[in-house]
């Protein structure tokens, strides 16, 4: 799980990608946020639990410096599974970010004191990549068992969930960063039940492949990227998917021949001839499939 969380952060943490996601999901594609206006914000905050202090962490946190006057904070949390407690978690993250605005200055003795700077809004976006609909509550009250009569006195808190698979084609095509490749992949899988790769060049190719591998639980994207990259053509989805398809055919051929009791050296020779492989590569496929 830790490896998956890291993979999800790598791409979205780039300022160009972060700004692009926020511009499309919050500003309907208008380029309101310039990547150069973003600064990394504190992602960790402490809270008191029954056994002392604990930390809670945003996936990604950025400050947006708008004209050097207004500062806004955005946080992105990626989810591939529905979390029924998301509203509680987000309220905790956002509350800590608001409280942190109170004490950011020091007096002459070095003690933190309440500052008089204008307070700025905190917005958290949850990017949901799951195959099913988001079924968890999107507001605090729906998470709570509120006794009769107290409901009017319980404050509510809403969260922002964006279901990436449910975006329209028009929304997907508003992305200008490498996140378009990710959104396009999930759009096609959701609506077409198939994926036709694009020849669009990517800037953060390895991060895109690691994210797709993490979200689909399929490491073929990473493997194919490294193979295509060694050949100097791993900068778009088209050659990478070609590698995945070719790899699948080779493995299928090896398994078929192995089931037919064809000798291993003969299997190696056949796939070298059929798929134009060198001996070292063919040997790797045979060993991978036959566990030799």
N, C-alpha and C positions, 0 to 999 in steps of 0.2 A: 504493500500500500504506500509506503514511503517513497519508493521509486516512482510510482504512478503520480503521486502528488508533485514530485519534483519535475517530472516530464510535463505536467500540465502548466507549471509556472514558467518554464523556460521560454516558450514562445510569447505568451501574453505579457511577460515582464518587459519586453522591448518597448520603448516609448512609441515607436511608429505603430506597433500592433495594438498596444493599449489605447492610444488615441483613436485609432481607427475603430476599434470595438465600441468605445464610448460615443464616438461621433455617429455611428450607425444606429446603435440601440437607444441612445438618449436624445440625439438631435436629428434623427431621420436622415442621416447621410451628410448633413451639412458639416463642413470642416471647421467646427467651432473651436476644437482643441488642437493646437499645434503641438506636435511631439516635443519640440524644444521648450515648451512651457511646462513640462512635467518634471517633477522631482520625486525621487523615491521617498516615501513616508515611512514612519514607524509601523512595522507590521505586527509587532508583539505588544501586548498589554497584560498587566497583572490583575488578578482578582482574588478575593479572599474566599477560601473554601473551608470545609470543616477540618482539614489537615494543614492549614496554613495557606501561603500564597501559591497560586498556580498561574500559568501563562495561557493566553488564548492568542490565536494567530490568524490574521487575514491571509489569504493566499497571496494577494498582491495589493499594495497600497501606494498611491501616488498623490502628490499635491499638484494642483493645477493653479499656476500663477497667471491670473487673467489681468493683463494690463498693469501688473504690479500694484493692483488695488484690491481686488477681491481674490481670495484664495479658496478654492473648493477642493474637496477630498473625494477621490473615487477609490473604491475597493472592488476587486473582482474575485469571486469565489467560484471555482469550477466544480461541478458535481456530475457524476455519471450515475449515481443512485439517489433516489428520493430520500431526503432526510426529514423525518417528521418533526424534528426540533429546530429546523432551520430558522424559524422566526425568533426563537429564544437566543440562538447563537448570534444572529445578525444584530439583534437589539443589544446584546452584550458588547459586540465589537464596536458598534456605532456609539454606544454610551461611553465606552472607554475613550474613543476618539474625541467626543465632545468634552469630556472631563479634562482631557489632556490640554485642551485649549485654554483652560483657566490658569494654569501655572507653567508658564514658559519663560518667565523673567526672574532674575535674581536681584536681591537687594545688595547693599554694600557689604553685608556679612556673608554673602554667598548662599543665602537661603532663598528658595523659590517663593515667589509672591504672586498674587493674582495679577495678571496683566490687564490692560485696558484696550487691547486690540479688538477690532470688530470680530465677532464670532462668524465662522463660516460653516456652510452645510456639509453634512457627511452623507454620501450616497454609496450604497453597496449594491453591486450587481452580481447575481448568481447566474452563471452560465450552465444550463442543464443540457447534457448531451445524451441522456438516457433514451432508450427506444420507446418506452411508454410515456404516457402523459404525466406531468407533475401532479401528483395526487396529495401531496402534503399541504398543510395549511400555509397560506401566504400572509397571514396576520396573527398576531399574538393571541388574541382572544379565542381563536379556534383551537389553540393548543392547550387551553386551560379548562379545568373543571371548576366553573364558577358557581358558587352557591346561589340559589334563587334570591333575588333582591339586591345582590351586590354588583350585578353586571353594569349598571350605569356608572359605577365608581371605579371600575377597572379600566385603566388607560389601554388603548389599543396601539399596535405598532405593525405597519405593513412592510413587506419585503418585496424586492424587485427580482422576479425570476424570468429569465429569457430562455425559452426552449429552442435551442439552436436547430433541431430537426424540423421544427414547425415554422421556421421563417419562410416567407414567400420568396419566389425566385427574384422578385424585384428587390427585396431586402438584402438577399445574399449578394446580389450584384452591386450593391452600394459599398461593399467592403473593398478597399484599395490595397490593403496590406496582404501579407501571406495568410492572414486569417480567412481570406476569401477561399483559399484552397480547402481549409478545414470545413467551413460552412457549406461550400459547394459539394464536398464529399458527402456530408450528412444529408443535405437536401436530396441529392440523387438517390442515395440508399433508401431514404424515407419515401420518396415519391415515385421513383422509377424502379426500385428494387434491384438496381444495377448501378454500376459506376463506370462512366466513360471519362478517362483521365484527360486533363487539360495540358496544353503545351506552354501555358503561362509560366514564365520564369519566376523563381522564388528567391528571396533574399536570405531567409533563415531556413534553409532546406532541412538541415539535420534536426532542428527544433520542431519543424512541422511533422517530420517522420516519427520522431519520438512521441509527439502528442498523439498522432493517429494510432501508433502502436499501443500506447497506454489506454486510449479510449475504446479501442476495438479488441483489446487483449490479443493482438496479433502482431508479433514482432517481425513479420515479413517485410513490413515497410522499412524498418531500420536496416535489416539485412540487405534488402534490394538497393537501398540508398547507397550503402557502402560499396556494393558491387558496381553500381552505375557510376558512382563518384570516381572510382578507380579508373574507369574508362573515360572520364572527363565529360560525362553527359548526365550527371545526376542533379540537374538544377530545375527540373520540372517533373510533374507527376507522370507524364507520358512514358518516358524511358524507365522510370521506377516501376510502374505497373507492368510494363513489358517484361521486366526482370522477374517480377512476381509470377506472371503467367508462365514464362519460360521455365522458371524453377519448378512450378507445379507440374508441368508436363514432364520434365526430366525425372522428378521423383516418382511420378506415376509410371513412367517407363521402367525405371529401376525396380520398383515394387512388383510390377507385372512379370518382368523377366526372372526376378528372384523366386516368385511363386511358381514359375515354370521350371525351377531347378536349373536354370542356366548358370554355368560357372561364373564366379565373380569376375575373373579376368576377361571373360567374354562379354559380360554386362558392361564393363568399363569400356571395352573397345567399341561396342555398339553405340553407346551414348556419345562417345567422342566423335564418331562418324556422323551420327544423326543430328547432333546439336552443336557441332563444331567446337568441341571443348578440348582444352589441353589435358594431358594425362593427370596432372596434379589436381585440377578441378574435378575431373571425372572420378578420380579416386576419393575425393572428399564426399561426393554425392553417394557413391557406393557405400562408403563406411557409415555415412549418416543414416542411410536407409536400412542397412543390414546389421547395424550395430556391431560391426567387426572392429 
